[in-house]
Amino acid sequence: MGAALMGNEQGVRTKSGGRDMRPKTAFLLVLAGLGALVGGCGGGEEEAPTTPAANPSPAGEETPTVSLPDPRLKGEMSLEEAILERRSRRSFVDSFLTLEEVSQILWAAQGITDSTGLRAAPSAGALYPLDVYVVVGSQGVEGLEEGVYHYLPQSHSLEPTLEGDVRQTLANLSIRQMFIAQAPLSLLITAEYERTTGKYGDRGVRYVHMEAGHVGQNVYLQAEALGLGTVTVGAFQDEEISRALNLPPNYMPLYVMPTGRSE
Ligand SMILES: Cc1cc2nc3c(=O)[nH]c(=O)nc-3n(C[C@H](O)[C@H](O)[C@H](O)COP(=O)(O)O)c2cc1C
């Protein structure tokens, strides 16, 4: 970014013939220096591409999708209250979630929030290496069959990828953290590292993990603001979960987030 800006910066000649280091120019020089430093680490951030990446549809274009209601942009709880109240919640009452609530949570996780395709959570180079799956239990969500669904940000919809209630399997493969089986649904956040390492090399791995943190926090705060509870679960068996949920090759599960009405 710094280098690109510098390319346009002509500088201003002073009477003495030297460059006039006005504050803006000095600031750009600092940026250029930082850019060179970060670039030297093999992970230089550049300005966002004009067309941010879209998530591929593993289920295929012909699979019928479930449209989600539009997210609302005003809530009853302030951001400050949501931050104050946020806790990891692991105890859920036996009650379904509405499709509106699911829509809101997914929008906070990876929803498109800008006409150019940028999303609710930041992403290095706007490459969006993360995908969000929803594991829905029997009668877990009003109007949704039990099963696994893949969130499509571009159309704000869900494509079904697996039938049946796999919550118990997910809990077993998450070192038997049984609250996962009790939550009406769990989000699964996955990463395809190549989308980011293709541009940033090895440093892209850390970018992807940082992004999962951003998504997790958005989900925490949105859940809290809706009067729901969630928890980021990182302890699980990667390969077994990938197999059980029939994830596409190279999709690495990073976070399981059981979500429901907390007790
Ligand atoms: C990377 C990461 C992994 C975590 N994994 C688990 C987990 O496997 N199981 C669990 O119950 N909580 C897990 N947690 C939640 C923490 O236990 C929780 O954030 C911590 O106890 C602080 O509580 P608070 O979130 O309510 O502030 C994880 C949190 C993070 C950030």
The ligand as an SDF file (V2000), in Angstrom:
LIG
                    3D

 31 33  0  0  0  0  0  0  0  0999 V2000
   -8.7980  -20.5700   20.9800 C   0  0  0  0  0  0  0  0  0  0  0  0
   -9.8220  -20.9320   22.0290 C   0  0  0  0  0  0  0  0  0  0  0  0
  -10.1860  -22.2590   22.2090 C   0  0  0  0  0  0  0  0  0  0  0  0
  -11.1640  -22.5860   23.1620 C   0  0  0  0  0  0  0  0  0  0  0  0
  -11.5560  -23.8930   23.2740 N   0  0  0  0  0  0  0  0  0  0  0  0
  -12.5220  -24.2210   24.1490 C   0  0  0  0  0  0  0  0  0  0  0  0
  -12.9860  -25.5660   24.2480 C   0  0  0  0  0  0  0  0  0  0  0  0
  -12.5290  -26.4670   23.5400 O   0  0  0  0  0  0  0  0  0  0  0  0
  -13.9800  -25.8310   25.1370 N   0  0  0  0  0  0  0  0  0  0  0  0
  -14.5440  -24.8610   25.9200 C   0  0  0  0  0  0  0  0  0  0  0  0
  -15.4460  -25.1720   26.6940 O   0  0  0  0  0  0  0  0  0  0  0  0
  -14.1250  -23.5730   25.8530 N   0  0  0  0  0  0  0  0  0  0  0  0
  -13.1340  -23.2180   24.9850 C   0  0  0  0  0  0  0  0  0  0  0  0
  -12.7250  -21.9120   24.8760 N   0  0  0  0  0  0  0  0  0  0  0  0
  -13.3810  -20.8670   25.6950 C   0  0  0  0  0  0  0  0  0  0  0  0
  -12.5410  -20.4540   26.9160 C   0  0  0  0  0  0  0  0  0  0  0  0
  -12.5580  -21.4910   27.8690 O   0  0  0  0  0  0  0  0  0  0  0  0
  -13.1230  -19.1630   27.5230 C   0  0  0  0  0  0  0  0  0  0  0  0
  -13.0210  -18.1170   26.5690 O   0  0  0  0  0  0  0  0  0  0  0  0
  -12.3860  -18.7540   28.8030 C   0  0  0  0  0  0  0  0  0  0  0  0
  -12.6800  -19.6510   29.8430 O   0  0  0  0  0  0  0  0  0  0  0  0
  -12.7530  -17.3340   29.2550 C   0  0  0  0  0  0  0  0  0  0  0  0
  -14.1470  -17.2530   29.5240 O   0  0  0  0  0  0  0  0  0  0  0  0
  -15.0980  -16.2120   28.7780 P   0  0  0  0  0  0  0  0  0  0  0  0
  -15.0360  -16.5270   27.3040 O   0  0  0  0  0  0  0  0  0  0  0  0
  -16.4600  -16.4380   29.3470 O   0  0  0  0  0  0  0  0  0  0  0  0
  -14.5860  -14.8290   29.0410 O   0  0  0  0  0  0  0  0  0  0  0  0
  -11.7610  -21.5710   23.9530 C   0  0  0  0  0  0  0  0  0  0  0  0
  -11.3870  -20.2300   23.7540 C   0  0  0  0  0  0  0  0  0  0  0  0
  -10.4600  -19.9110   22.7910 C   0  0  0  0  0  0  0  0  0  0  0  0
  -10.0960  -18.4510   22.5820 C   0  0  0  0  0  0  0  0  0  0  0  0
  1  2  1  0
  2  3  1  0
  2 30  2  0
  3  4  2  0
  4  5  1  0
  4 28  1  0
  5  6  2  0
  6  7  1  0
  6 13  1  0
  7  8  2  0
  7  9  1  0
  9 10  1  0
 10 11  2  0
 10 12  1  0
 12 13  2  0
 13 14  1  0
 14 15  1  0
 14 28  1  0
 15 16  1  0
 16 17  1  0
 16 18  1  0
 18 19  1  0
 18 20  1  0
 20 21  1  0
 20 22  1  0
 22 23  1  0
 23 24  1  0
 24 25  2  0
 24 26  1  0
 24 27  1  0
 28 29  2  0
 29 30  1  0
 30 31  1  0
M  END
$$$$
